[in-house]
Amino acid sequence: MLKVNLNDRKRKKLILTAVWAVGVLAALIMILHNNPLEDAHTAFLKKMSFCLLTGCGLIVLTVFYDKLTVLPLELFQNRALIWKLAKNDFRKRYAGSYLGVIWALVPPIVTVVMYWFVFDRIIGASRQIATEGVDVPYVLFLTAGLVPWFFFSDAISGGTAALLEYNYLVKKVVFKISILPIIKITAALFVHLFFTFVLLVIAAFYGYFPGIKTLQLLYYTVCEYIFVLGLSYATCSIVVFFRDLQQIIGIVLQVGMWATPILWNINTISDRMKLVIKLNPMTYIVEGYRSSIYTDSLFYEHFYSSTYFWLFTVLLFIVSSLIFKRLKTMFADVM
């Protein structure tokens, strides 16, 4: 027992040391980085805000390490099982059908074609001014917005229903039920990766070939993965006691698709409304996907949007983890 405790303490020390090192390095890079086109006062505020937020985050993690790392460590320790079950979950969705997993790819493609036909051919929105000096075909603008949204919609629906679908595992005392939501989200990621490939093909067809900036898609995919995972821990816990939540989420997704700049351009609205729309974390993801395809904008240039997104996501993950931990002892009794 003493040896186990010593190993845990050593691992804790190593993790905290690594996190502090990354945090300090990021702060130094932020301080030393200078953009000659940026206002000096604004740049100073960004650097001060970044250092302050980074420092507060590191202190909170150090003080509450044991409580904040229970769920992430549990997921990491079961990563092999998560990967295996995610692949099985993806396969069983279409087991018995002639086309198999191809059916997972048909609905997104049909949706893109339908929207393209309506907005491009009927309404006549043939091109969109994505940003100053960038004029892109509407089908590319549309697809770049739909790709992350389809992943979010599929992942949050599956993650919310994870405990209900695998209720026979929830009732097993020895099974780590915390891995169930991430299994559904990882299964949804498989389709997302294929659809991202389709997006790159469409972009190349219109002359926007992959480059260094395209690697940002990996960053935004990780952002969305963590965001939807954090949200799913709250929704999958609540839906066990309030089954109507699934229908509510379906309605929210319908409304959210129009509240997120997917079919329309965020640059066409007023600055006040733009600020409100940017409070939606998915706006950051959608605009990030677009900037990775047909602009030269890099994710670290959007300081305030990135800071807001990660603060919101981390806070959401912490709150959702606490909700899940508080309610999980009652799951087996309710199901």
Residue frames relative to the residue before (quaternion, step in Angstrom):
aa qw qx qy qz dx dy dz
M 1.0000 0.0000 0.0000 0.0000 0.00 0.00 0.00
L 0.6501 0.5195 -0.3105 0.4593 3.57 1.00 -0.88
K 0.6391 0.5314 -0.3188 0.4556 3.56 1.06 -0.79
V 0.6329 0.5295 -0.3218 0.4643 3.58 1.05 -0.82
N 0.6581 0.5132 -0.3056 0.4584 3.57 0.95 -0.90
L 0.6452 0.5183 -0.3154 0.4643 3.56 1.03 -0.81
N 0.6441 0.5160 -0.3159 0.4680 3.58 1.03 -0.79
D 0.6392 0.5238 -0.3169 0.4654 3.57 1.01 -0.84
R 0.6633 0.5002 -0.3032 0.4669 3.57 0.95 -0.86
K 0.6447 0.5168 -0.3162 0.4661 3.55 1.02 -0.81
R 0.6588 0.5001 -0.3077 0.4704 3.56 0.96 -0.85
K 0.6262 0.5373 -0.3271 0.4607 3.57 1.03 -0.81
K 0.6663 0.5067 -0.2978 0.4590 3.54 0.93 -0.92
L 0.6563 0.5125 -0.3092 0.4594 3.58 0.97 -0.85
I 0.6627 0.5069 -0.3059 0.4586 3.59 0.93 -0.92
L 0.6755 0.4896 -0.2951 0.4658 3.58 0.88 -0.93
T 0.6310 0.5290 -0.3315 0.4606 3.57 1.04 -0.77
A 0.6614 0.5033 -0.3012 0.4675 3.57 0.97 -0.89
V 0.6635 0.5052 -0.3049 0.4600 3.59 0.92 -0.90
W 0.6524 0.5028 -0.3113 0.4740 3.58 0.96 -0.86
A 0.6397 0.5276 -0.3288 0.4521 3.58 0.99 -0.80
V 0.6579 0.4959 -0.3015 0.4799 3.58 0.96 -0.88
G 0.6576 0.5257 -0.3053 0.4450 3.57 0.96 -0.90
V 0.6691 0.4857 -0.2897 0.4821 3.58 0.94 -0.90
L 0.6413 0.5224 -0.3205 0.4617 3.58 1.00 -0.83
A 0.6518 0.5102 -0.3101 0.4675 3.58 0.97 -0.87
A 0.6460 0.5161 -0.3178 0.4640 3.58 1.01 -0.81
L 0.6518 0.5131 -0.3144 0.4615 3.60 0.99 -0.81
I 0.6376 0.5190 -0.3212 0.4701 3.57 1.00 -0.85
M 0.6527 0.5185 -0.3072 0.4590 3.55 0.99 -0.88
I 0.6675 0.5051 -0.3009 0.4570 3.58 0.99 -0.86
L 0.7287 0.4484 -0.2395 0.4588 3.58 0.92 -0.93
H 0.5947 0.5837 -0.3676 0.4128 3.59 1.19 -0.50
N 0.0282 -0.7983 0.6013 -0.0188 3.58 -0.89 0.98
N 0.1578 -0.7637 0.6216 0.0740 3.53 -0.94 0.99
P 0.3610 -0.7769 0.4694 0.2136 3.63 -0.32 1.19
L 0.6699 0.5025 -0.3025 0.4552 3.61 1.17 -0.47
E 0.6290 0.5549 -0.3254 0.4365 3.58 1.27 -0.24
D 0.5616 -0.5978 0.4588 0.3417 3.53 -1.14 0.72
A 0.5307 -0.6715 0.4175 0.3051 3.59 -0.87 0.99
H 0.6550 0.5121 -0.3170 0.4563 3.61 0.97 -0.83
T 0.6541 0.5064 -0.3082 0.4699 3.59 0.99 -0.87
A 0.6423 0.5223 -0.3209 0.4601 3.57 0.97 -0.83
F 0.6441 0.5206 -0.3216 0.4590 3.59 0.99 -0.82
L 0.6525 0.5112 -0.3143 0.4626 3.60 0.97 -0.85
K 0.6305 0.5340 -0.3289 0.4573 3.57 1.01 -0.80
K 0.6830 0.4936 -0.2890 0.4542 3.56 0.87 -0.97
M 0.6613 0.4982 -0.3068 0.4694 3.57 0.96 -0.86
S 0.6561 0.5141 -0.3079 0.4586 3.58 0.94 -0.89
F 0.6546 0.5197 -0.3112 0.4523 3.56 0.94 -0.91
C 0.6764 0.4875 -0.2947 0.4669 3.58 0.88 -0.93
L 0.6519 0.5172 -0.3155 0.4561 3.58 0.98 -0.83
L 0.6852 0.4786 -0.2837 0.4701 3.58 0.88 -0.94
T 0.6379 0.5232 -0.3224 0.4640 3.57 1.02 -0.81
G 0.6644 0.5094 -0.2990 0.4580 3.57 0.93 -0.90
C 0.6563 0.5024 -0.3082 0.4710 3.59 0.94 -0.89
G 0.6536 0.5209 -0.3133 0.4509 3.56 0.98 -0.84
L 0.6621 0.5039 -0.3059 0.4627 3.57 0.95 -0.84
I 0.6463 0.5145 -0.3175 0.4656 3.58 1.01 -0.79
V 0.6519 0.5100 -0.3130 0.4658 3.59 0.94 -0.90
L 0.6538 0.5107 -0.3136 0.4620 3.58 0.94 -0.87
T 0.6610 0.5125 -0.3100 0.4521 3.59 0.96 -0.83
V 0.6971 0.4778 -0.2732 0.4594 3.59 0.92 -0.93
F 0.8028 0.2474 -0.1082 0.5316 3.59 0.89 -0.96
Y 0.1496 0.8475 -0.4979 0.1066 3.57 1.16 0.60
D 0.6903 0.5116 -0.2987 0.4154 3.59 0.75 -1.04
K 0.7019 0.4544 -0.2740 0.4751 3.60 0.97 -0.81
L 0.7131 0.4869 -0.2628 0.4306 3.56 0.96 -0.87
T 0.7418 0.4325 -0.2253 0.4602 3.59 1.12 -0.56
V 0.3943 0.7340 -0.4794 0.2757 3.61 1.24 0.01
L 0.7280 0.4373 -0.2465 0.4668 3.58 0.73 -1.05
P 0.6652 0.4893 -0.3326 0.4555 3.67 0.79 -0.82
L 0.6636 0.4976 -0.3111 0.4640 3.60 0.95 -0.81
E 0.6283 0.5349 -0.3306 0.4580 3.56 1.06 -0.74
L 0.6534 0.4976 -0.3044 0.4825 3.56 1.01 -0.80
F 0.6587 0.5127 -0.3144 0.4521 3.58 0.95 -0.83
Q 0.6674 0.5135 -0.3010 0.4476 3.57 0.95 -0.85
N 0.7453 0.3541 -0.2008 0.5280 3.59 1.17 -0.56
R 0.2491 0.8223 -0.4865 0.1584 3.60 1.20 0.41
A 0.6444 0.5209 -0.3337 0.4495 3.61 0.99 -0.76
L 0.6607 0.4937 -0.2990 0.4799 3.57 0.98 -0.85
I 0.6217 0.5463 -0.3339 0.4512 3.58 1.03 -0.79
W 0.6689 0.5055 -0.2960 0.4575 3.56 0.91 -0.94
K 0.6642 0.5094 -0.2993 0.4580 3.57 0.94 -0.88
L 0.6998 0.4620 -0.2707 0.4727 3.58 0.87 -0.96
A 0.6083 0.5517 -0.3548 0.4469 3.60 1.08 -0.64
K 0.6549 0.4947 -0.3101 0.4797 3.60 0.97 -0.82
N 0.6502 0.5053 -0.3164 0.4709 3.59 0.99 -0.79
D 0.6368 0.5305 -0.3228 0.4570 3.57 1.01 -0.83
F 0.6553 0.5153 -0.3096 0.4573 3.58 0.97 -0.85
R 0.6800 0.4971 -0.2922 0.4529 3.58 0.94 -0.89
K 0.7042 0.5035 -0.2888 0.4090 3.58 0.84 -0.94
R 0.5075 0.6507 -0.4261 0.3708 3.61 1.21 -0.34
Y 0.8060 0.2385 -0.0841 0.5352 3.54 1.01 -0.87
A 0.2985 0.7624 -0.5150 0.2535 3.55 1.20 0.48
G 0.7763 0.3290 -0.2561 0.4727 3.55 -0.93 0.92
S 0.6357 0.5019 -0.3446 0.4746 3.61 1.19 -0.30
Y 0.6006 -0.6058 0.3908 0.3457 3.55 -1.13 0.67
L 0.7499 0.3916 -0.2162 0.4874 3.58 0.92 -0.86
G 0.3367 -0.7914 0.4653 0.2094 3.58 1.25 -0.15
V 0.8565 -0.1110 0.0911 0.4957 3.57 -0.97 -0.93
I 0.4699 0.6692 -0.4529 0.3554 3.60 1.22 -0.18
W 0.5996 0.5771 -0.3587 0.4228 3.58 1.12 -0.64
A 0.5881 0.5685 -0.3741 0.4370 3.60 1.16 -0.42
L 0.7129 0.4633 -0.2437 0.4665 3.55 1.16 -0.61
V 0.5769 0.6362 -0.3667 0.3577 3.58 1.18 -0.54
P 0.6814 0.5101 -0.3308 0.4074 3.69 0.66 -0.96
P 0.6722 0.4820 -0.3379 0.4490 3.68 0.79 -0.79
I 0.6643 0.5034 -0.3106 0.4570 3.59 0.95 -0.85
V 0.6381 0.5161 -0.3216 0.4723 3.59 0.99 -0.82
T 0.6447 0.5294 -0.3209 0.4484 3.59 0.97 -0.83
V 0.6496 0.5113 -0.3128 0.4678 3.58 0.95 -0.89
V 0.6608 0.5067 -0.3053 0.4619 3.58 0.91 -0.93
M 0.6508 0.5268 -0.3136 0.4478 3.59 0.97 -0.86
Y 0.6856 0.4693 -0.2846 0.4782 3.58 0.85 -0.97
W 0.6297 0.5339 -0.3340 0.4548 3.56 1.01 -0.80
F 0.6617 0.5116 -0.3089 0.4527 3.58 0.91 -0.90
V 0.6854 0.4874 -0.2896 0.4569 3.58 0.92 -0.96
F 0.7798 0.3765 -0.1998 0.4585 3.57 0.66 -1.10
D 0.7222 0.4368 -0.2544 0.4721 3.58 1.01 -0.74
R 0.7824 0.3547 -0.1810 0.4789 3.58 0.78 -1.03
I 0.7360 0.3999 -0.2386 0.4914 3.60 0.95 -0.79
I 0.7535 0.3675 -0.2078 0.5040 3.59 0.71 -1.11
G 0.4170 -0.7496 0.4308 0.2804 3.57 1.11 -0.63
A 0.4110 0.6876 -0.4949 0.3365 3.59 1.17 0.48
S 0.0292 -0.8718 0.4889 -0.0024 3.54 0.59 1.20
R 0.8044 0.0911 -0.0434 0.5855 3.59 1.10 -0.63
Q 0.2040 -0.7592 0.6064 0.1196 3.53 -1.27 0.48
I 0.3470 -0.6849 0.5929 0.2429 3.55 -1.08 0.75
A 0.2612 -0.8183 0.4946 0.1324 3.55 -0.02 1.34
T 0.7502 -0.1468 0.1217 0.6331 3.54 1.02 -0.86
E 0.7358 -0.4134 0.2726 0.4620 3.58 -1.23 0.08
G 0.8375 0.1566 -0.1415 0.5041 3.53 -0.70 1.12
V 0.6884 0.4183 -0.2765 0.5240 3.61 1.26 0.03
D 0.0093 -0.7937 0.6045 -0.0681 3.52 -0.55 1.26
V 0.0133 -0.8436 0.5344 -0.0511 3.61 -0.34 1.23
P 0.5911 -0.5527 0.4401 0.3891 3.61 -1.20 0.44
Y 0.5643 -0.6414 0.3995 0.3325 3.55 -0.97 0.84
V 0.6208 0.5526 -0.3578 0.4256 3.60 0.99 -0.72
L 0.6507 0.4887 -0.3108 0.4910 3.60 1.08 -0.68
F 0.6245 0.5334 -0.3186 0.4733 3.56 1.01 -0.86
L 0.6820 0.4977 -0.2753 0.4597 3.57 0.94 -0.95
T 0.6827 0.4966 -0.2946 0.4478 3.58 0.82 -0.98
A 0.6426 0.5300 -0.3221 0.4498 3.59 1.00 -0.81
G 0.6765 0.4645 -0.2940 0.4900 3.58 1.17 -0.48
L 0.6772 0.5099 -0.2904 0.4440 3.56 1.04 -0.78
V 0.5794 0.6172 -0.3812 0.3716 3.61 1.02 -0.72
P 0.7275 0.3855 -0.2728 0.4977 3.67 0.69 -0.88
W 0.6306 0.5436 -0.3566 0.4239 3.59 1.04 -0.63
F 0.6275 0.5285 -0.3414 0.4587 3.60 0.97 -0.75
F 0.6403 0.5180 -0.3210 0.4676 3.57 1.00 -0.81
F 0.6575 0.5091 -0.3073 0.4628 3.57 0.92 -0.90
S 0.6725 0.5074 -0.2967 0.4498 3.57 0.88 -0.95
D 0.6850 0.4767 -0.2786 0.4754 3.58 0.90 -0.95
A 0.6908 0.4982 -0.2832 0.4409 3.58 0.90 -0.95
I 0.6948 0.4615 -0.2989 0.4635 3.62 0.84 -0.87
S 0.6194 0.5256 -0.3477 0.4682 3.61 1.07 -0.63
G 0.6942 0.4627 -0.2728 0.4792 3.58 0.91 -0.92
G 0.6602 0.5175 -0.3093 0.4480 3.57 0.96 -0.85
T 0.6371 0.5334 -0.3246 0.4520 3.57 1.03 -0.78
A 0.7535 0.3888 -0.2048 0.4891 3.59 0.95 -0.86
A 0.3642 0.7815 -0.4600 0.2123 3.60 1.28 -0.01
L 0.7035 0.4614 -0.2789 0.4630 3.61 0.80 -0.96
L 0.6495 0.5110 -0.3180 0.4648 3.58 1.05 -0.74
E 0.6714 0.4998 -0.2993 0.4582 3.57 0.96 -0.83
Y 0.7701 0.2810 -0.1460 0.5537 3.57 1.01 -0.83
N 0.1329 0.8416 -0.5131 0.1036 3.59 1.02 0.80
Y 0.6096 0.5580 -0.3609 0.4323 3.61 1.12 -0.55
L 0.6537 0.4811 -0.3136 0.4929 3.58 1.19 -0.46
V 0.5866 0.5878 -0.3589 0.4262 3.56 1.15 -0.65
K 0.6898 0.4936 -0.2706 0.4553 3.56 1.06 -0.77
K 0.5824 0.5552 -0.3840 0.4529 3.59 1.28 -0.09
V 0.4556 -0.7296 0.4432 0.2522 3.55 -0.61 1.15
V 0.7353 0.4566 -0.2423 0.4382 3.59 0.91 -0.90
F 0.6011 0.5823 -0.3665 0.4065 3.62 1.20 -0.26
K 0.3952 -0.7091 0.5388 0.2252 3.57 -1.00 0.91
I 0.2086 -0.8290 0.5072 0.1092 3.58 -0.01 1.27
S 0.5187 0.6523 -0.4169 0.3629 3.59 1.21 -0.26
I 0.6461 0.5326 -0.3300 0.4358 3.62 1.16 -0.40
L 0.5015 0.6951 -0.4179 0.3010 3.62 1.19 -0.30
P 0.6737 0.4808 -0.3345 0.4506 3.66 0.79 -0.81
I 0.6786 0.4928 -0.3082 0.4490 3.60 0.92 -0.84
I 0.5553 0.5861 -0.3905 0.4423 3.59 1.20 -0.43
K 0.6870 0.4769 -0.2800 0.4714 3.58 0.88 -0.95
I 0.6632 0.5054 -0.3060 0.4595 3.57 0.99 -0.82
T 0.6420 0.5084 -0.3190 0.4772 3.59 1.03 -0.76
A 0.6230 0.5291 -0.3374 0.4670 3.59 1.05 -0.72
A 0.6518 0.4988 -0.3100 0.4798 3.58 1.04 -0.76
L 0.5902 0.5960 -0.3579 0.4103 3.57 1.15 -0.60
F 0.5824 0.5943 -0.3771 0.4067 3.61 1.07 -0.63
V 0.6691 0.4757 -0.2882 0.4929 3.57 0.95 -0.91
H 0.6312 0.5580 -0.3275 0.4277 3.54 1.00 -0.86
L 0.6499 0.5225 -0.3217 0.4485 3.59 0.95 -0.82
F 0.6382 0.5054 -0.3260 0.4807 3.58 1.03 -0.75
F 0.6738 0.4975 -0.2983 0.4578 3.57 0.89 -0.91
T 0.6036 0.5414 -0.3498 0.4692 3.59 1.12 -0.62
F 0.6143 0.5322 -0.3320 0.4787 3.58 1.10 -0.73
V 0.6262 0.5251 -0.3297 0.4726 3.60 1.01 -0.80
L 0.6281 0.5402 -0.3243 0.4567 3.59 1.02 -0.84
L 0.6658 0.4994 -0.3012 0.4654 3.59 0.93 -0.88
V 0.6248 0.5296 -0.3342 0.4663 3.59 1.08 -0.72
I 0.6544 0.5028 -0.3075 0.4737 3.59 0.94 -0.89
A 0.6457 0.5194 -0.3175 0.4610 3.57 0.98 -0.86
A 0.6585 0.5047 -0.3079 0.4657 3.60 0.94 -0.85
F 0.6074 0.5668 -0.3437 0.4378 3.58 1.08 -0.74
Y 0.7382 0.3758 -0.2103 0.5192 3.57 1.08 -0.73
G 0.6701 -0.5584 0.2878 0.3954 3.58 1.22 0.33
Y 0.5854 0.5447 -0.3800 0.4650 3.59 1.27 0.15
F 0.0666 -0.8444 0.5316 0.0005 3.55 0.19 1.31
P 0.6152 -0.5711 0.3936 0.3746 3.60 -1.13 0.63
G 0.0289 0.7847 -0.6179 0.0417 3.53 -1.10 0.80
I 0.7868 -0.2785 0.2212 0.5045 3.55 -1.24 -0.40
K 0.6598 0.5277 -0.3152 0.4322 3.58 0.94 -0.86
T 0.5767 0.6057 -0.3717 0.4030 3.58 1.17 -0.53
L 0.5642 0.6101 -0.3771 0.4089 3.59 1.19 -0.54
Q 0.5263 0.6387 -0.4024 0.3914 3.57 1.24 -0.33
L 0.5144 0.6390 -0.4174 0.3909 3.57 1.21 -0.40
L 0.6119 0.5428 -0.3457 0.4598 3.59 1.09 -0.69
Y 0.6420 0.5214 -0.3152 0.4654 3.58 0.99 -0.86
Y 0.7134 0.4495 -0.2700 0.4648 3.60 0.79 -0.97
T 0.5907 0.5475 -0.3650 0.4670 3.59 1.16 -0.52
V 0.6437 0.5009 -0.3110 0.4879 3.58 1.00 -0.84
C 0.6144 0.5502 -0.3395 0.4522 3.60 0.99 -0.83
E 0.7087 0.4554 -0.2649 0.4693 3.56 0.80 -1.02
Y 0.6152 0.5572 -0.3422 0.4404 3.58 1.02 -0.79
I 0.6936 0.4632 -0.2750 0.4783 3.59 0.85 -0.96
F 0.6378 0.5415 -0.3233 0.4422 3.57 0.99 -0.84
V 0.7187 0.4348 -0.2603 0.4760 3.58 0.78 -1.01
L 0.6010 0.5465 -0.3611 0.4579 3.59 1.13 -0.57
G 0.6574 0.5046 -0.3080 0.4673 3.56 0.92 -0.87
L 0.6612 0.4996 -0.3020 0.4711 3.57 0.97 -0.84
S 0.6531 0.5501 -0.3134 0.4156 3.59 0.99 -0.83
Y 0.6142 0.5546 -0.3609 0.4301 3.61 1.02 -0.65
A 0.6552 0.4782 -0.3120 0.4946 3.57 1.11 -0.60
T 0.7100 0.4719 -0.2778 0.4428 3.59 0.78 -1.00
C 0.6639 0.4961 -0.3222 0.4575 3.62 0.95 -0.80
S 0.6333 0.5224 -0.3323 0.4644 3.61 1.14 -0.55
I 0.7011 0.4771 -0.2662 0.4583 3.55 0.91 -0.96
V 0.6491 0.5536 -0.3309 0.4033 3.59 0.97 -0.84
V 0.5428 0.6105 -0.4027 0.4131 3.61 1.17 -0.42
F 0.7578 0.3477 -0.1784 0.5225 3.57 1.06 -0.77
F 0.7704 0.2105 -0.1064 0.5923 3.57 1.22 -0.50
R 0.1891 -0.8495 0.4838 0.0926 3.57 0.25 1.32
D 0.5734 0.6084 -0.3831 0.3929 3.61 1.14 -0.47
L 0.4833 0.6854 -0.4292 0.3353 3.57 1.23 -0.30
Q 0.6013 0.5702 -0.3650 0.4244 3.61 1.05 -0.64
Q 0.6697 0.4766 -0.2956 0.4868 3.58 0.99 -0.84
I 0.6274 0.5360 -0.3323 0.4568 3.57 1.04 -0.77
I 0.6483 0.5117 -0.3176 0.4658 3.57 0.96 -0.84
G 0.6151 0.5498 -0.3459 0.4469 3.60 1.03 -0.74
I 0.6652 0.4843 -0.2939 0.4864 3.59 1.00 -0.85
V 0.6417 0.5263 -0.3213 0.4560 3.59 0.97 -0.87
L 0.6397 0.5220 -0.3289 0.4584 3.60 1.01 -0.74
Q 0.6356 0.5222 -0.3315 0.4621 3.58 1.03 -0.74
V 0.6836 0.4631 -0.2749 0.4926 3.56 0.93 -0.93
G 0.6561 0.5520 -0.3052 0.4144 3.55 0.98 -0.92
M 0.5985 0.5719 -0.3651 0.4258 3.57 1.08 -0.62
W 0.7064 0.4199 -0.2558 0.5091 3.59 1.08 -0.71
A 0.6441 0.5114 -0.3192 0.4709 3.59 1.19 -0.51
T 0.6554 0.4345 -0.2935 0.5437 3.57 1.31 -0.24
P 0.4776 -0.6975 0.4467 0.2928 3.64 -0.87 0.85
I 0.1798 0.7898 -0.5542 0.1919 3.53 0.38 1.30
L 0.7722 0.2998 -0.1508 0.5395 3.56 0.79 -1.07
W 0.7641 0.2784 -0.1535 0.5613 3.57 1.23 -0.38
N 0.5245 -0.6598 0.4651 0.2707 3.53 -1.30 0.46
I 0.4324 -0.7229 0.4799 0.2454 3.58 -0.73 1.07
N 0.6286 0.5636 -0.3345 0.4187 3.60 1.16 -0.51
T 0.6177 0.5620 -0.3461 0.4276 3.58 1.26 -0.11
I 0.6557 0.4950 -0.3156 0.4748 3.62 1.24 -0.08
S 0.6637 -0.5162 0.3674 0.3975 3.57 -1.30 0.30
D 0.6490 -0.5297 0.3776 0.3945 3.57 -1.23 0.42
R 0.6364 0.5310 -0.3344 0.4485 3.60 1.03 -0.73
M 0.6809 0.4625 -0.2867 0.4902 3.57 0.92 -0.90
K 0.6040 0.5644 -0.3523 0.4388 3.58 1.08 -0.71
L 0.6338 0.5319 -0.3220 0.4602 3.56 1.05 -0.80
V 0.6492 0.5122 -0.3096 0.4694 3.58 1.03 -0.82
I 0.6612 0.5124 -0.3016 0.4574 3.57 0.93 -0.92
K 0.6645 0.5175 -0.3043 0.4449 3.59 1.04 -0.74
L 0.5188 0.6122 -0.4254 0.4184 3.59 1.25 -0.10
N 0.5828 0.5417 -0.3573 0.4891 3.57 1.28 -0.36
P 0.4230 -0.7378 0.4589 0.2572 3.65 -0.47 1.12
M 0.6240 0.5557 -0.3502 0.4233 3.58 1.09 -0.61
T 0.5349 0.6026 -0.4120 0.4255 3.59 1.20 -0.33
Y 0.6308 0.5336 -0.3172 0.4656 3.56 1.02 -0.83
I 0.6713 0.4964 -0.2958 0.4642 3.58 0.96 -0.88
V 0.6787 0.5019 -0.2948 0.4477 3.57 0.81 -1.02
E 0.6855 0.4632 -0.2883 0.4820 3.59 0.86 -0.94
G 0.6118 0.5564 -0.3422 0.4460 3.57 1.13 -0.62
Y 0.6333 0.5186 -0.3260 0.4729 3.57 1.01 -0.80
R 0.6696 0.5020 -0.3058 0.4540 3.56 0.93 -0.85
S 0.6682 0.4942 -0.3116 0.4607 3.57 0.92 -0.85
S 0.6309 0.5390 -0.3296 0.4503 3.59 1.17 -0.56
I 0.6940 0.4814 -0.2658 0.4646 3.57 1.19 -0.51
Y 0.8726 0.0475 0.0302 0.4852 3.58 0.60 -1.06
T 0.6773 0.3859 -0.3513 0.5186 3.62 1.08 0.58
D 0.4996 -0.6494 0.4853 0.3052 3.55 -1.31 0.21
S 0.4144 0.7250 -0.4564 0.3071 3.58 1.28 0.22
L 0.2258 -0.7707 0.5859 0.1085 3.57 -0.98 0.93
F 0.6367 -0.5996 0.3257 0.3591 3.54 -1.05 0.80
Y 0.6780 0.5042 -0.3191 0.4292 3.63 0.95 -0.71
E 0.5484 0.6031 -0.4014 0.4177 3.58 1.25 -0.14
H 0.6707 0.4415 -0.2867 0.5226 3.59 1.21 -0.48
F 0.1104 -0.8676 0.4813 0.0581 3.53 0.62 1.19
Y 0.7265 0.4510 -0.2651 0.4456 3.57 0.67 -1.09
S 0.6505 0.5102 -0.3188 0.4636 3.58 0.98 -0.81
S 0.6670 0.4972 -0.2990 0.4675 3.58 0.95 -0.88
T 0.6540 0.5143 -0.3122 0.4586 3.57 0.95 -0.87
Y 0.6565 0.5055 -0.3078 0.4677 3.56 0.93 -0.91
F 0.6561 0.5242 -0.3242 0.4355 3.58 0.88 -0.94
W 0.7238 0.4458 -0.2683 0.4533 3.60 0.77 -0.96
L 0.6043 0.5281 -0.3609 0.4750 3.58 1.08 -0.60
F 0.6591 0.5046 -0.2968 0.4720 3.56 0.94 -0.94
T 0.6879 0.4981 -0.2833 0.4455 3.59 0.87 -0.97
V 0.6684 0.4916 -0.3041 0.4682 3.58 0.90 -0.90
L 0.6495 0.5045 -0.3131 0.4749 3.59 0.96 -0.86
L 0.6390 0.5255 -0.3154 0.4648 3.58 1.00 -0.86
F 0.6566 0.5147 -0.3085 0.4570 3.57 0.94 -0.90
I 0.6552 0.5102 -0.3135 0.4605 3.58 0.95 -0.85
V 0.6792 0.4838 -0.2924 0.4681 3.59 0.85 -0.97
S 0.6638 0.5074 -0.3048 0.4572 3.59 0.92 -0.90
S 0.6329 0.5312 -0.3271 0.4586 3.59 1.03 -0.79
L 0.6560 0.5044 -0.3069 0.4701 3.57 1.00 -0.83
I 0.6285 0.5234 -0.3303 0.4711 3.59 1.04 -0.78
F 0.6636 0.5082 -0.2972 0.4616 3.55 0.91 -0.96
K 0.6696 0.5015 -0.2967 0.4606 3.58 0.91 -0.92
R 0.6686 0.5128 -0.2986 0.4482 3.58 1.01 -0.82
L 0.7732 0.3924 -0.1892 0.4608 3.59 0.94 -0.86
K 0.5512 0.6739 -0.3968 0.2908 3.61 1.10 -0.57
T 0.5993 0.5662 -0.3764 0.4226 3.63 1.09 -0.46
M 0.7068 0.4473 -0.2524 0.4864 3.60 1.22 -0.40
F 0.4420 0.7243 -0.4488 0.2803 3.61 1.23 -0.22
A 0.6984 0.4909 -0.2880 0.4339 3.58 0.74 -1.03
D 0.6470 0.5259 -0.3237 0.4474 3.61 1.07 -0.66
V 0.6930 0.4836 -0.2752 0.4584 3.57 1.03 -0.77
M 0.6835 0.4980 -0.2904 0.4479 3.60 1.01 -0.79
